Amino acid sequence: MSTLSDDVLPLIRTRAELFYRAANAHGTQMHGAVDILERAHIENDDPGEVHRVTQKAVASSMKIIARADDSAGIIGDACRRLLELHPRTAAAAQITPSKLVAWMMKFQFEGDVDFFMIDPVRYALALGTHGVESYRSRLTERAERLGIDPLAERDVHQPYSHEHFVLHWQAQRLAVLDQDVEMIIRTHARDKRVAAWFQNTAEALEEIGQLDLAVEWAQRAAGFDRGHQSVQAAEYWCGLLARHRPDELMEARWWVFDRWPNSTTATRLHGEAGTSWPAYQDAVLERLSANPREAVLFQLHALKDPAAAWETAHAAKMSNQDVWERLVQQYQSIDPLAVLPILSELVDLELLQTGAAHYKNAARHLKTMRRLSTGTNALAEVDTFISDLRETNRRRPRLQKEFTRAGLP
């Protein structure tokens, strides 16, 4: 074994049981191995050896993740780094295209795991024109042998087919590699039933520099419906405009806010508006007024105006407990005594439920009430409130324990 192998592979391979904590520790160790390989690739002392060790590391990492509890994703991230490095080392080592194609096919269709994909776009340099065509032919042969049409929609009533999934994704990436707009639309938009497919099309078109078409498809994805995929597509659309057509961004941000009027879209509009924000503020607040929770969150976090948020919450008789808690945290520095009635209501709401978590929350609010009222006439009222609660809940020993632990009288 070479020195590089000695340095890298023992950090990848292990016979240990990889339950959660051990898997996380081993994943961190694997990242160290990838660091070594990446440095060796940059230094380019022996490209052939760097590639050989990288390929061995990929094989070993697939066996590791197949049996590890990688809930935290640390091992998976190391695997992805290795798979991103592999085509670069193959190109540097000038690996024979036929040998590389054979590895790519085996990895995808005969591997230890089936949840990593390899991208022919990344392998294009290493494969060369003839290698890409050979790879395409091998995929076609496999599809025909299995009776799979990669461009046809999978019958959802049939069992999941990993081969169909891989072949379809490869068709998508080969369309990108070919910069074939028609095939990109065909493979990515499919039958246009899903908003995410419109976004996938836009992303592929952006990748090949077809920016006008990318913007068009991203906008179509955003306007597809009002579901979560369209929400995600709308953010991609705005990001696309920010990168390539910044003059159109504010109009898009307003469209997105008007379609989904909430604190998130309002905050993004506010962030882009800059010095022009005053021209939008009244319209935004008016649009948010139908949803007090969103209006208060926006005033609190984006506008950083707890006084206005306080007024809005009271005027709208907001009932959202979690938002009141955030509002109290910020407004108490403006008027400490004004938040006491809200805190007492929050305590009552917590004690409608049983359980240690609710008792701890109630005790925390009461402790805050005492701190804010110290040195004022309100402290006696707060202590009376606590005393009454202890008496009313005398048959809740855990509540009494949490109150005492919080230092309450």
N, C-alpha and C positions, 0 to 999 in steps of 0.2 A: 504494500500500500504506500502511496505517496504521502508526503508531509501534509498536503492539503486534505487528503482523505483522513489522515490521522486527526487533523484539527477539526474537521467538519462532521464526519459521519457518527462518531460517538456522541455528539450533541443531538443528533436526530434519533438514533436507534436506542431502544430500551426494551427490556423484558418486564419492567415493573408494571404493576396494576395502575392504570391511569384514571382513578376517580377524580372528582372535581378539583381538589386542591393540588393533587399530584399532577393532574393534567395541566393546570395553570402554570405550575413551576416548570414542567417539561416544555410547555409551549414557549415560555420565556427563554429557555435554553436553546430551543430551535431557532428563535429569532437571532440569537447570537451566532448560530451556524450560518444563517443567511447573510448576516453582516460580513462574515469572513469571506463567503463566496462572492458577494458583491464587490468587496475590495479587491479580491483576486481578479475578477473580471475587468475592473477598471485598470488595474496595473498591467493586465494582459501579458504576463510573463510566459504562460503556457496555456493558450486558449483551449487546446484539446483536452488537457487535464482538467481545466476548470469546468468544461462542459461535461466530461465523464463524471466528475464528482457531483455536479449539479443534478444530473440525471439520476444518479444513485440516490441522492438526497430526496428527490421527488418520489422515487419508488418507495423509499423507506417511510417518508412522511405520510403517504397514502395508507400504508399498513398501520401506522400509529393512529391516525385519525379514525380509522375504521373501528378501533376498539376503545377509544378514549371518550371520557365524558368532557366534551369540549363545549359545555354550556356557555362559557365566557367567550368563546371564539378565538382564543389566543393561538391555539394550534392551527385553526383554520386560516387565520391571517398569515401565519408563517408559511403554510402550504401555498397560499395565493402569491406570496412574495417569490417563492421558488418557481411557481409556474409563470410568473412574469419575467423572471430571470432566464428561464430555460431557452426561449427563442433567441434571446440576445447572445447567450453563450454559444448556441448552435450556429448563429451567423458568424460570430468571431472565429469559431473553430472550423468553419467551412465544411460542415457535416454533409456528407453525400445526401442529396435530396431523397433518393429512394429509401435510404436508411431512416431519414427523419420522418418521411411519410408513414413508413411502417410503424414507427414509434407512436406517432399521432393517432393512427387508427387503433392500435392496441390500447393506448391509454383511455380512449373514449369508449370503446366497446367491450373491452375485456379487463378493465381495471378493477382494483380492489374496492373502489367506491365509485359512485355515479353522480356525485353532486359538485364536481368541478368540470368546467368547460375550458377548452383551449381554443384560442382565437386565430384563425388562419391569417387575419390581417397582420397580427404580430409576427407570424412566421414567414410572411411574404419575402422578406429580405433573405432569410436563410434558405428558403425553398427555391427562389428564382422562378422565372416564367414556366419552365418545364416542370419544376417540382409542384407548383400550384396546380397545373393541369393534371399532373399525375394524382395529386390528392383529390381533386375534383372527380376524376374518373373512378378512384377507389370508393368514394362516397356514393357515386351513382351506381356502381356495381353492387354495393351492399344494399342500397335501397331497393334495387330491382330483385335481388335475391330474397329479400324479406317481404317483397310485395308492398312496399311503403312508397307513397307519393309525398315527398317532403313538403310540397306546396299545398297539399290538401289539408283541410281542417280535420283534426282527430275527432273521431266519434266519441263524444263524452260518455256514451253508454257502454263503450268498450273499456277493458282494463287499460290502465296507464301503460304507455309504451315508451321506455327510455330511449329506444332506438329512434322512434319518430321524433321525439323531442330534440335529440342531438342532431339528427339530419336536418330538421327544420332550422335550428339555430345556425348550423353551418351554412345552410343556404342563405340565411340573412347576412351572415358575415362575409360570405363570398360575393354577395351582391354589393356590399360596401367596398370590398377590395376591388371589384370591377368598376366601381363608381357608376353603376347602372341604375339610373333613377327609376326607370320603369320597374325593374326587378326589386329594388328597395321597397317601393310602394306595395308591390305584390306580396312580398314576403313579410313585411312588417305590419302593414295595415290589414292584411288578410281580407276578411269579409266585412271589415269596418263595424263590427258589433260592439267593440270595447274601446272606451276612451283611452286606456293605456296604450293600445295599439297605434292610435294616432300619434301619441307622444313618442313611442318607439320609432315611428317613421320620421318624425321631426328630428330626433336625436341622430339618426343615421344620416339624414340629409345634411344636418349641420356638420357632421363628421367629414363629409366629402366636400364641404364648402358651398353647398347649394342653399345659401342663406335665405333667399326669398321664399323658396319652397319650404324650408324648415320653419320659418315664421308662420307661413300659411297653415301648415299641418299642426303646429303647436297651438295656434289660435282655434283651430277646429277642435282640437282635443279639449281645450278649456271650455268651449261652448257646447261640448257634446251633451252633457246633462249637468245635474247639480251634485253628483256623487263625489266620493273622495278621490277617485281617479282624476276627475276633471279639476278638482281643487289642486292636486299635485301638478297636473299639466299646466294650470294657470300660472303656478310659480315658476315652472320651467320656461313658459312663454315669456314671462317678465324677465327672467334671467337671460334669455336669448336676446331680447331687445336691449337689455343693459349692456350686453357684450358687443352687439353689432348695430343697433339702431337706437341709441340712447334718447334721441329726440322724440321717439314714440312711446317712451316708457311711462310717462305720467298718465297719458291717456289710457294705457293698458291697466295701470295700477288702479285708476278710478273705475274702470269697467269691472275689474275683479272685485273691488270693494263693493260696488253697487250690486253685484250678483250675489256675493256672500258677505253681507254687512256684519262683521264681527271685529273683536279687538285685534285679532291677528292681521286681517287684511287692512284694517285702519292703521295699525302700527307700521306696516310696510309702506302704505301710502304716505304717511307722515314722514317716514325715514327718507323717502325719495324726494319729497316736496321741498325740503330745505327752507330757504328764505321765502318761498312762495306759499308756505303752509297757511298763513292767515286767509288766503283766498279760498281754501278748502274747509277750514275748521267748522264753520257754522253748518255747512251741508253735511259734513261727516257726523257731527254730534246729533243733528236732526235725524239722520238715517239710523243712528245707533239707539235713539231714544226708545224705540220699540222693544229693545232688549236691554233693560237696566244693567244686568250683569256685565254685558259686553261694554256698555258705555262707561261704567265705573272702572273696569279693568283698563280700558284705554286711557282714561283720564289719569289713572293712578300710575301706570307704568310707562306709557308713551309720552303723555303730556307732563308727567311728574307734577301733577296738581292735586294733591290730596284734599285741599279745601273744596275745589270744584267737584271732586268725586264724592265727597261727604254730602254736599248739597244734592247731587244727583241721586245718591242712594236713598236719602230721606224723602225727597220729593216723589220718587218712584216707588217708595215703600218696598225696596229690594228685599228679597227673602233668602238670598243665597248665603248660607252660613260661611262657606269658605272665603267668599269675597269680603264679607264683613270682617273676618279675621285679618285679612291683608290690609283692609282699610284702617282698622283700629291700630295696627302696628305703625302706620305712617301718620295717622291723624293725631295720635296721642301727644306728639311733640308740639302740636299747634294748640290743642286745648285738652289737657289731661283729664279734667273732670267730665268733659262732654262725652268721653267714651265709656264712662262707668255704666250708664244704663245699657249700652250695647253689650258690654262684657257680661253683665248680669243675665241678659237674654241668652248669650252664648252658653253660659254656665247651665241655665235651665234646659237648653236644648240638649246639651251633653248628657244631663242627668235623666233625660227621658229614656236613655238607653242604659243597659247594665254592662259591666265589663271594665277591666283595668284601664284600657286605652281611653275610654270616656271619662273615667274618674281622674286620670292623669291630666287630660285636657282641661277638665273643670278646675282642678287644683291650680293649673298653670294660669288660667284666666283670673282666678281669685287672687293669686299671688301678685299678678299685674295690677289688679284693682287696689290692693293694699299699698303697693309701691307708689302708684299714681296719686293716691289720696293721703299719703303720709304728710303730716304737717298741715292738714286741712280738717275742717269739720266733717268732711265726708268719711274720714277713716272710721269713726264710730258706727256709721251706717253700714259700712262694708263689713265690719266685724260682727255686727248684729246679723247681717245677711248670712255670713259664714256660720254663725252659731245656730241660726234657724235651720240651715241646711244640714248641719250635723244632727240636729234633733230629728228633723223630718226623715233623715236617712240613717237613723241609729241602727237599723237592722242590715246595713250594708257594711260589713267589717272591712272589706277591701277599700271602700270609699274613705272610711275613717283613716285607714292606714295611709292612703295616698295624700289626704289632706295634711296629716301629721308630718309625713315625709317632706311635704312642700313647705313646712314651717308655718302652717296656718294655725290660728288660735282655736 
